[in-house]
């Protein structure tokens, strides 16, 4: 493409993406997509060039984002600070194109699809530590507050070759703040509709070889009824289903010598969230009147060391423990608790200025206890990882190989190979292929009258191709992917009584195959004080055996955001458009959300913030019979003092 004039290349990209929309029968957003592309693609004679972000998630070691062959999104502190998102999961769908499902409004149980893969097919890490429930097989984003987070990296695509089980759809790595420089105090309070409240306080800095960062806060909201009248199974209760969340995190570090740091980190949150459900009598008549609640405690603690042994060898060691403790119910409650111990030893060897070898060993021990289990369930996993990344003139190579040995589901080997080529300065083509697997959860193997001990892991094969273009302050990224997953773990109703053990009314089983394919287009442009960015995601997620579209996946999702700063003022708007989704025998209509924000810095370290979420008060049905919030206004003040 280097000999094609810029204008023709731009028009070509627009036509290619438009054709993809039309082939999937998605004509509604086509005009908006074309307008977005035509507005943002022209070369900009900008005086400023954006710095190349650095991401760890693509190789397990810091790497310039422009050198990666993978599809990676970095959500920095500025984006988090200025977002109109109402939660961590909402931020991820707006900034990283992840589809979201939620049992109501903020604070309710949420799920997420990365490239159409189910929630338990995406691995979530906090400061390098695996988190979430080993019985459900997913992380609970509703337990985390945006105020706890400094940065998020999202790897979209297969990642089992780097991180092991569950990296079928991708990996999400969340980082908390680390202290650096002069003492800094941050604080914010806000009030919003539905009796919503937020408050946080943070202190960070470094001095004399020590660094520190601590944050505390609380979120709460009265909310609305999680379900709608007439909900299935008689679970509707007209009361409001609110939540409260207390959170805190601490990071301490000591640098005894240049290039060597010892660190300790602790994160803990407590979520108390109401939801709608029902108790059933002997005749299975529902009684939804009880006050159903989930009380969830999440705790992550780690000690780590990172040091430069020589100019060519850097070693890292981390010992960590994480806890996910959930108590839920109404008149009666049930408890599910996951405890994990994790040890990692990683070495990065610089073979030359443009070549790096990563060698890692991981050990993971999991323990689950629950009222329904007769005794604690345990399993452990050992893994070796080898990763290579190198650059040869305009060509880039990335290769990963991982061997997992699990006490529960046997041995697994996964690999990934990526290539990139810089056609001209600023334009890079890339391709990536890999294998992945998802481990069965403890529920899949051991839940009474459901779990099957011999169930096999899901396995996937994925290929993708993409192009990234950066010119001044204009950026465009396009990725097309295809992922085939076999041995999907699901529910077998066993109508003939031949597959499941006697006495089972159905059971967990490897029931089908899935084909997940689609495309993602991301565009960003800055003109002086105006920044505009947009994404468009197409998804064709079907059962490969029947051709039926997978439940709860929208065929398209788009975002468009603009931010403008002038003097002490900053204003912004964001639009989220989600297509229709099949769910439990019905098709949920698509919806669009418009959010507005404004900030006034009335003193150098103080700013007044206002937000209007769902400004058009659109009806949102995130899942069948559930409802999100209507229009919600927020007002708050924030202090950010450095060098105190």
C-alpha positions in Angstrom: 0.0 0.0 0.0 3.0 2.3 0.2 2.6 3.5 -3.4 -1.1 4.3 -3.0 -1.9 8.0 -2.4 -3.1 8.7 1.2 -6.6 9.8 0.0 -7.2 6.5 -1.9 -5.9 4.5 1.1 -8.4 6.3 3.3 -11.3 5.7 0.9 -10.2 2.0 0.6 -10.4 1.5 4.4 -13.9 3.1 4.5 -15.1 0.8 1.7 -13.6 -2.3 3.2 -15.2 -1.7 6.6 -18.5 -0.7 5.1 -18.6 -3.9 3.1 -18.1 -5.9 6.2 -21.1 -4.3 7.8 -23.3 -5.0 4.8 -22.3 -8.6 4.6 -23.4 -9.1 8.1 -26.7 -7.4 7.4 -25.9 -4.5 9.7 -27.1 -1.5 7.6 -28.2 0.7 10.5 -24.8 2.0 11.6 -23.2 2.1 8.2 -23.8 5.9 7.5 -22.4 6.8 11.0 -19.4 4.6 10.4 -18.6 6.2 7.0 -19.0 9.7 8.4 -16.7 8.8 11.3 -14.0 7.4 9.0 -14.2 10.3 6.6 -14.0 12.9 9.4 -11.0 11.3 11.2 -8.9 9.6 8.6 -7.4 12.6 6.7 -3.8 13.3 7.5 -3.4 16.0 10.0 -0.7 18.6 9.9 -0.3 18.4 13.6 2.5 20.1 15.5 2.4 17.4 18.2 3.3 13.7 18.0 1.9 11.3 20.5 4.3 9.3 22.6 4.3 5.6 22.0 2.6 3.9 25.0 4.2 0.9 26.8 2.3 -2.2 27.6 3.3 -5.3 29.7 0.4 -7.6 28.8 1.6 -8.5 25.3 4.9 -10.2 26.3 4.8 -10.2 30.2 7.5 -7.5 30.0 7.3 -3.8 29.1 7.2 -3.3 25.3 6.4 -0.3 23.1 2.8 -0.7 21.9 3.8 0.0 18.3 6.0 -3.1 18.3 3.4 -5.6 19.4 1.7 -8.0 16.9 -1.2 -8.4 19.3 -4.4 -6.4 19.6 -3.9 -4.4 22.8 -5.8 -1.5 24.3 -4.2 0.7 27.0 -6.6 2.7 29.3 -4.5 5.3 31.0 -5.0 7.3 34.2 -6.3 10.3 32.2 -8.9 8.3 30.5 -10.1 6.8 33.7 -10.2 10.2 35.4 -12.3 11.8 32.7 -14.6 8.9 31.8 -18.4 9.1 32.0 -18.5 5.3 32.7 -20.5 4.3 35.8 -18.2 1.3 36.7 -15.1 -0.6 35.8 -17.1 -2.9 33.5 -18.8 0.1 31.7 -15.3 1.6 31.2 -14.1 -1.5 29.6 -16.9 -1.7 27.0 -16.5 2.0 26.1 -12.7 2.1 25.9 -11.9 -1.5 24.9 -14.9 -2.6 22.9 -15.9 -5.3 25.4 -19.6 -6.3 25.5 -21.3 -6.1 28.9 -24.2 -7.9 30.5 -25.4 -7.0 33.9 -28.3 -8.0 36.2 -29.5 -4.5 36.5 -27.6 -1.3 37.2 -24.2 -0.5 38.8 -23.3 -2.8 41.7 -25.2 -5.8 40.2 -23.5 -9.0 39.0 -21.9 -8.4 35.6 -20.6 -10.5 32.8 -18.4 -9.6 29.8 -17.6 -10.9 26.3 -14.2 -10.3 24.8 -14.5 -11.0 21.1 -17.7 -13.0 21.9 -16.0 -15.4 24.3 -18.0 -16.1 27.5 -17.1 -14.4 30.7 -15.2 -17.4 32.1 -13.1 -17.4 28.9 -11.4 -14.1 29.9 -8.6 -14.0 32.5 -8.5 -11.0 34.8 -5.4 -10.0 36.8 -4.9 -7.3 39.4 -1.2 -6.2 39.7 -0.3 -9.6 38.1 -2.4 -11.7 40.5 -5.3 -13.9 39.2 -8.6 -12.9 40.7 -12.2 -14.1 40.7 -14.3 -17.1 41.7 -13.0 -20.5 40.9 -16.5 -22.0 41.2 -18.2 -19.6 38.7 -14.9 -19.1 36.8 -15.1 -15.3 36.5 -13.9 -12.1 38.1 -16.5 -9.8 39.7 -15.8 -6.3 38.3 -18.7 -5.0 40.4 -16.4 -5.5 43.5 -13.9 -2.9 42.2 -14.2 0.9 42.2 -12.7 3.1 39.4 -11.1 5.2 42.1 -8.8 2.2 42.9 -7.4 1.9 39.5 -4.5 3.7 37.9 -4.3 1.9 34.5 -5.8 -1.0 32.6 -4.3 -3.1 29.8 -6.6 -5.3 27.6 -5.2 -8.0 25.3 -7.9 -9.1 22.9 -7.3 -12.5 21.4 -5.8 -15.8 22.6 -3.4 -15.5 25.5 -3.1 -19.0 27.1 0.4 -19.2 25.8 1.4 -16.4 28.1 -1.1 -16.6 31.0 -2.5 -20.2 31.0 -6.1 -21.3 31.4 -9.0 -19.1 30.6 -7.2 -16.8 28.2 -9.4 -17.8 25.2 -11.1 -14.5 24.5 -8.3 -12.4 26.0 -6.7 -11.0 29.2 -7.5 -7.9 31.3 -4.7 -6.6 33.5 -5.6 -4.0 36.2 -2.9 -1.9 37.9 -3.3 0.1 41.1 -1.3 3.3 41.7 2.4 3.2 42.6 4.0 6.1 44.5 6.6 8.2 42.7 8.1 11.7 43.3 6.9 14.4 45.7 4.0 13.7 48.1 0.7 13.8 46.3 -2.8 13.9 47.8 -5.9 13.2 45.8 -9.5 13.3 47.0 -13.0 13.5 45.6 -16.6 13.6 46.7 -19.7 13.4 44.5 -23.4 13.0 44.7 -25.8 11.7 42.0 -29.3 10.7 41.2 -30.9 7.6 42.8 -29.2 8.7 46.1 -25.8 7.8 44.8 -22.7 8.8 46.7 -18.9 8.6 46.1 -15.9 9.5 48.2 -12.2 8.7 47.9 -8.9 9.8 49.4 -5.4 8.9 48.2 -1.8 9.7 49.3 1.3 8.7 47.3 4.9 9.6 46.8 8.5 8.5 47.3 11.4 9.5 49.4 14.8 8.1 50.4 14.4 4.8 48.5 10.8 4.2 49.7 7.7 4.6 47.7 4.1 4.5 48.9 0.5 4.7 47.7 -2.6 4.3 49.7 -6.3 4.8 48.7 -9.6 4.5 50.6 -13.1 5.2 49.6 -16.8 4.3 49.5 -19.5 4.1 46.7 -23.2 3.7 47.3 -26.5 4.0 45.5 -30.2 3.3 46.1 -30.6 2.2 42.5 -33.8 0.9 41.0 -35.6 -2.5 41.0 -33.2 -4.8 39.2 -36.0 -6.6 37.4 -39.1 -5.5 35.5 -42.7 -6.4 36.3 -43.6 -9.8 34.8 -40.1 -11.2 35.1 -39.7 -14.9 34.5 -39.9 -17.3 37.4 -41.8 -14.8 39.5 -38.6 -13.0 40.8 -39.9 -9.4 40.4 -39.9 -7.3 43.5 -40.8 -3.6 43.2 -38.3 -2.5 45.9 -35.1 -0.7 44.9 -31.9 -2.8 44.6 -29.0 -0.6 45.6 -25.5 -1.3 46.7 -22.6 0.0 48.9 -18.9 -0.7 48.3 -16.0 0.0 50.7 -12.6 -0.2 49.2 -8.9 0.3 50.1 -5.5 -0.5 48.6 -1.9 -0.1 49.7 1.4 -0.3 47.8 4.7 0.0 49.5 8.2 -0.3 47.9 11.8 -0.1 48.9 14.7 0.4 46.5 17.9 -0.7 48.3 20.0 -0.1 45.2 19.4 1.3 41.7 17.6 -1.2 39.6 16.3 -3.3 42.5 12.9 -2.9 44.2 11.1 -4.9 46.9 7.3 -4.3 47.0 4.2 -5.1 49.0 0.6 -4.6 47.8 -2.8 -5.2 49.4 -6.2 -4.5 47.9 -9.5 -5.2 49.7 -13.1 -4.4 48.8 -16.4 -5.2 50.4 -19.6 -5.1 48.3 -23.1 -5.3 49.7 -25.5 -5.5 46.8 -29.3 -6.1 46.7 -30.8 -8.1 43.9 -34.2 -9.7 42.9 -34.8 -13.4 43.4 -37.4 -15.7 45.0 -37.8 -18.5 47.5 -39.8 -21.5 46.3 -42.1 -23.6 48.4 -42.8 -27.3 48.1 -45.1 -26.7 45.1 -42.4 -24.4 43.5 -44.5 -21.2 44.0 -42.2 -18.2 44.1 -42.0 -15.8 47.0 -39.8 -12.7 45.9 -40.5 -10.7 49.1 -37.2 -11.4 50.9 -34.4 -8.9 51.0 -31.9 -10.8 48.7 -28.3 -9.6 49.0 -24.8 -10.5 47.9 -22.1 -9.7 50.4 -18.8 -10.1 48.5 -15.3 -9.7 50.0 -12.4 -9.5 47.5 -8.8 -9.4 48.8 -5.5 -9.5 47.0 -2.1 -9.4 48.7 1.4 -9.8 47.2 5.1 -9.4 47.9 7.4 -9.0 44.9 11.0 -8.3 43.9 12.3 -7.0 40.6 16.0 -6.4 39.9 18.5 -5.9 37.1 21.0 -8.6 37.7 23.0 -7.3 34.8 22.4 -5.0 31.8 21.1 -8.1 29.9 19.2 -9.9 32.7 16.2 -8.7 34.7 14.5 -11.1 37.2 11.1 -10.8 38.9 9.6 -12.8 41.8 6.1 -12.5 43.1 4.3 -14.4 45.9 0.6 -13.7 46.1 -2.7 -14.7 47.8 -6.2 -13.8 46.6 -9.6 -14.4 48.2 -13.1 -14.2 46.7 -15.7 -14.7 49.5 -19.4 -14.5 48.5 -22.4 -14.9 50.7 -25.8 -14.5 49.0 -29.5 -15.2 49.5 -32.6 -14.0 51.2 -34.3 -16.0 54.0 -31.5 -18.5 53.6 -28.0 -17.8 52.3 -25.2 -19.7 50.6 -21.5 -19.1 50.7 -18.8 -19.7 48.1 -15.2 -18.9 48.9 -12.2 -19.2 46.6 -8.6 -18.9 47.9 -5.6 -18.8 45.6 -1.9 -19.0 46.3 0.3 -17.9 43.4 4.1 -17.9 42.9 5.8 -16.5 39.8 9.5 -16.3 38.8 10.2 -14.5 35.6 13.4 -13.7 33.8 13.8 -11.3 30.8 17.0 -11.7 28.8 18.1 -9.0 26.4 19.8 -10.9 23.5 20.4 -7.6 21.7 18.9 -4.1 21.5 15.9 -5.5 19.5 15.6 -9.0 20.8 14.3 -10.3 24.1 13.7 -13.8 25.6 11.3 -14.3 28.5 11.5 -17.4 30.7 8.9 -17.8 33.5 7.7 -20.4 36.0 4.2 -20.2 37.6 2.7 -22.2 40.4 -1.0 -21.8 41.3 -2.9 -23.5 44.1 -6.7 -23.1 44.3 -9.1 -24.0 47.1 -12.9 -23.7 47.1 -15.3 -24.1 49.9 -19.1 -23.9 49.7 -22.2 -25.0 51.6 -23.0 -27.4 48.8 -19.6 -29.2 48.9 -19.1 -31.9 51.4 -15.4 -30.9 51.8 -13.0 -28.3 50.4 -12.1 -28.7 46.8 -8.4 -28.3 45.8 -6.3 -28.3 42.7 -2.9 -27.0 41.7 -1.1 -26.1 38.4 2.5 -25.7 37.4 3.5 -24.0 34.2 6.6 -23.1 32.2 6.6 -20.2 29.7 9.0 -19.3 27.0 8.5 -16.1 25.0 10.5 -14.4 22.3 10.2 -11.0 20.7 12.5 -9.5 18.1 12.8 -6.9 15.4 14.7 -7.3 12.1 14.6 -4.0 10.2 10.9 -3.5 9.2 9.9 -7.0 10.4 8.8 -8.0 13.9 8.5 -11.5 15.3 6.7 -12.7 18.5 6.4 -16.3 19.7 5.2 -17.8 23.0 5.0 -21.4 24.3 3.5 -22.5 27.6 3.2 -25.9 29.2 0.6 -26.3 32.0 0.4 -29.4 34.3 -2.8 -29.4 36.3 -3.8 -31.9 39.0 -7.5 -31.6 37.9 -7.5 -31.5 34.1 -4.2 -32.9 32.9 -1.5 -31.3 30.8 -2.0 -28.6 28.2 0.4 -27.0 25.7 -0.5 -23.7 24.1 1.4 -21.5 21.6 1.2 -18.3 19.7 3.1 -16.8 16.7 2.9 -13.2 15.6 4.4 -11.3 12.7 4.4 -7.6 11.9 5.8 -5.5 9.0 6.2 -1.7 8.9 5.2 -0.9 5.3 6.2 2.8 5.7 6.9 4.8 8.8 3.6 4.9 10.8 1.9 2.1 8.9 2.2 -1.4 10.3 0.6 -4.7 9.2 0.4 -7.6 11.7 -0.8 -11.2 11.9 -1.2 -13.5 14.8 -2.2 -17.2 15.3 -2.5 -19.1 18.6 -4.1 -21.8 20.6 -5.9 -21.5 23.9 -7.8 -23.4 26.5 -10.4 -22.8 29.3 -10.2 -24.9 32.4 -13.4 -26.4 33.9 -14.6 -24.6 37.0 -15.1 -26.4 40.4 -18.9 -26.2 39.6 -18.3 -27.9 36.3 -16.5 -30.8 38.0 -18.0 -31.1 41.4 -21.3 -29.3 42.0 -23.8 -31.8 43.4 -26.0 -33.5 40.8 -24.4 -31.3 38.0 -20.6 -31.6 38.0 -18.7 -34.2 36.0 -15.2 -35.0 37.2 -14.0 -36.1 33.7 -15.1 -33.0 31.8 -12.5 -31.7 29.4 -11.1 -28.2 29.0 -12.4 -26.0 26.1 -9.8 -25.6 23.4 -9.5 -22.8 20.8 -7.6 -21.9 17.7 -7.5 -18.3 16.6 -6.1 -16.3 13.7 -6.2 -12.5 13.2 -4.8 -9.9 10.9 -4.6 -6.2 11.4 -3.2 -2.8 10.4 -2.2 0.1 12.6 -1.6 3.6 11.3 -0.2 6.6 13.2 0.4 10.0 11.6 1.0 12.9 14.0 -2.0 12.9 16.3 -4.1 10.7 14.0 -4.4 6.9 14.7 -6.3 4.1 13.1 -6.3 0.4 14.0 -8.2 -2.3 12.2 -8.3 -6.0 13.3 -10.1 -8.9 11.7 -10.2 -12.2 13.6 -11.6 -15.7 13.6 -11.6 -18.0 16.7 -12.8 -21.6 16.7 -13.5 -23.2 20.1 -14.4 -26.9 20.6 -15.6 -28.9 23.6 -17.6 -26.0 24.9 -18.7 -26.6 28.5 -22.4 -26.3 28.9 -25.5 -28.0 30.3 -26.6 -31.4 28.9 -30.3 -31.9 29.7 -29.8 -35.6 29.0 -33.4 -36.3 27.9 -32.7 -40.0 27.4 -31.0 -40.6 30.7 -27.8 -42.0 29.1 -25.2 -39.3 29.4 -25.4 -38.2 33.1 -25.0 -40.3 36.2 -28.2 -41.8 37.7 -30.2 -39.4 39.7 -28.9 -36.3 37.7 -31.5 -34.2 35.9 -28.9 -33.1 33.3 -25.3 -32.4 33.9 -22.2 -30.4 32.8 -20.8 -31.6 29.5 -18.7 -30.8 26.5 -21.7 -30.1 24.3 -20.8 -28.1 21.2 -18.4 -25.9 19.2 -18.4 -22.2 18.7 -17.2 -19.9 15.8 -16.3 -16.4 16.9 -15.4 -14.0 14.1 -15.5 -10.3 13.6 -13.7 -7.0 13.1 -12.7 -4.0 15.2 -12.0 -0.5 14.0 -10.6 2.2 16.3 -9.9 5.7 15.2 -8.5 8.7 17.2 -7.7 12.3 16.2 -6.6 15.4 18.1 -6.9 18.9 16.8 -5.2 21.2 19.3 -7.7 21.2 22.2 -10.2 18.9 20.6 -9.8 15.1 20.8 -12.2 12.7 19.1 -12.1 8.9 19.2 -14.4 6.2 17.9 -14.6 2.4 17.8 -16.8 0.0 15.8 -17.0 -3.7 16.6 -18.6 -6.4 14.5 -19.2 -9.8 15.9 -20.5 -13.0 14.4 -20.7 -15.5 17.3 -22.5 -18.8 16.5 -22.8 -22.4 17.6 -20.7 -24.1 14.9 -22.9 -27.2 15.1 -26.2 -25.6 14.6 -25.4 -22.1 13.1 -27.5 -20.5 15.9 -26.3 -17.2 17.2 -24.8 -17.4 20.7 -27.0 -15.8 23.4 -26.5 -12.3 24.7 -24.0 -11.3 22.0 -24.7 -8.2 20.0 -23.8 -8.3 16.3 -22.4 -4.8 16.6 -21.3 -2.2 19.1 -20.1 1.3 18.5 -18.7 4.2 20.6 -17.9 7.8 19.8 -16.4 10.3 22.2 -15.2 13.9 22.0 -13.4 16.0 24.6 -12.7 19.7 24.3 -10.5 21.8 26.7 -10.2 25.5 26.7 -8.6 27.4 29.6 -9.9 26.2 32.9 -12.9 24.4 31.3 -13.1 20.9 29.8 -16.3 19.4 28.3 -17.0 16.0 26.8 -19.6 13.7 25.3 -19.7 10.0 24.6 -22.1 7.9 22.7 -22.5 4.1 23.1 -24.6 2.1 20.6 -25.4 -1.6 21.3 -27.2 -3.8 18.8 -29.9 -6.3 19.5 -29.1 -9.6 21.3 -30.9 -12.9 21.6 -31.6 -13.9 25.3 -33.7 -16.7 26.8 -36.0 -17.1 23.8 -36.5 -13.4 23.0 -34.5 -10.7 21.1 -33.6 -7.7 23.2 -33.7 -4.5 21.3 -30.6 -2.4 20.7 -30.1 0.8 22.7 -27.9 4.0 22.6 -26.6 5.9 25.6 -25.5 9.5 25.4 -23.3 10.8 28.3 -22.2 14.4 28.9 -19.6 15.8 31.3 -18.1 19.2 32.2 -15.1 20.2 34.4 -14.1 23.6 35.8 -10.7 24.0 37.4 -11.5 26.9 39.6 -8.1 26.7 41.4 -4.9 25.1 40.3 -5.4 22.0 42.4 -9.3 22.0 42.6 -11.9 21.2 40.0 -15.6 21.0 39.9 -17.1 18.0 38.0 -20.5 17.4 36.5 -21.9 14.5 34.6 -25.2 13.6 33.0 -25.5 9.9 32.2 -28.0 8.4 29.8 -28.9 12.0 29.0 -31.8 11.0 26.7 -33.3 8.7 29.4 -33.4 5.7 27.1 -34.8 2.4 28.3 -32.0 -0.1 28.8 -32.6 -3.9 29.2 -29.1 -5.4 29.7 -30.6 -8.9 30.2 -34.0 -10.3 29.7 -36.4 -8.9 32.4 -33.6 -6.7 33.9 -33.3 -3.0 33.7 -30.5 -0.4 34.0 -30.7 3.2 35.3 -32.5 6.0 33.6 -31.1 9.5 33.4 -28.7 10.2 36.2 -27.0 13.5 37.1 -23.7 13.7 39.1 -22.0 16.7 40.8 -18.7 16.6 42.6 -15.4 18.3 43.5 -11.9 16.8 43.2 -8.6 17.9 44.7 -5.2 16.9 43.2 -2.3 18.3 45.1 1.3 17.6 44.2 4.5 18.6 45.9 2.8 19.1 49.3 
